[in-house]
């Protein structure tokens, strides 16, 4: 009996080692994944701590088993042999709880995965508006020969806005610049803005006249169900061969052109889009000389408010006259800062500015 009892106790300890190792493996897997993805340091520390606890329990049971094997294999006094069986008591408890330990390890692993997926979903929800805004108002514009371009974009509340702008080549000698604003805030105006932006791209490639492109855009957008949404929009088409600027505006705040040492407003040439499905839009043409500047913006700039007073189109024109030779980036920043200073604080409405200079 002096040998049988320690040997039996050693077998129990070996069984406990197996149980603890099986519990530790999924915890280790979770800890390694969290460490590699670096999603949540606290969640990783928790998983790592649970893994170490199970690993230490396995080591303790293994040491106890080795000691019991040694006691069983050599001649030892009876009292020592019988008392050594006490080393197996924790392992007996482990074997009795083996199913519970296995279930807890599986639950912990599943919970960690659920929490990780929840964090991934939250991260995607946080990034989605920013990615959407980048489609409407890209932070980087194309490098177009013969143009210097500056831009600014500031959503009024949240990242979802109805403002949008676009600059792209229509053909080898024509470049289009577009800025627009959909009424309202949130996801629906942003969807409408994205639809209008890319439909207008297609129509400007199809029609040489921007007024005709706006008529087609108005017709198509008016067929969609958008409730009380309307779009103000200004489009400029620069022709480097003819050295002209041809523009059309759908109820948009007046853009400005610095030409022949004068600031000239480019007023509306038709109603708001989606106001009248049969609305008429026409174009106007100006000369476009070297060093001329075009400034487009949405109403968030002109409607910066101090009490009942507005920054207004006069404020925009005044800032352009102050230094029309400034680089587009500097002029853009100057306009936004002037509107903020006038408003004496944050501007609540969406605000976009696009400045182009012929180089």
Secondary structure, DSSP 8 states (H G I E B T S, - for coil): -TTHHHHHHHHHHHHHHHHHHHHHHHHHHHHHHHHHHTS-HHHHHHHHHHHHHHHHHHHHHHHHHHHHHHHHHS---HHHHHHHGGGGHHHHHHHHTHHHHHHHHHHHHHHHHHHHHHHHHHHHHHHHHHHHHHHHS-SS----TTEEEEEEEE-SSSS--SEEEEEEEEETTEEEEEEEEESS-SHHHHHHHHHHHHHHHHHHHH-SSHHHHHHHHHHHHHTS--TT--EEEEEEEEETTTTEEEEEEES---EEEEETTEEEEE--SB--BTT-TT-----EEEE--TT-EEEEE-HHHHT-EETTEE-HHHHHHHHHHH-TTS-HHHHHHHHHHHHHHHHTS---S-EEEEEEEE-
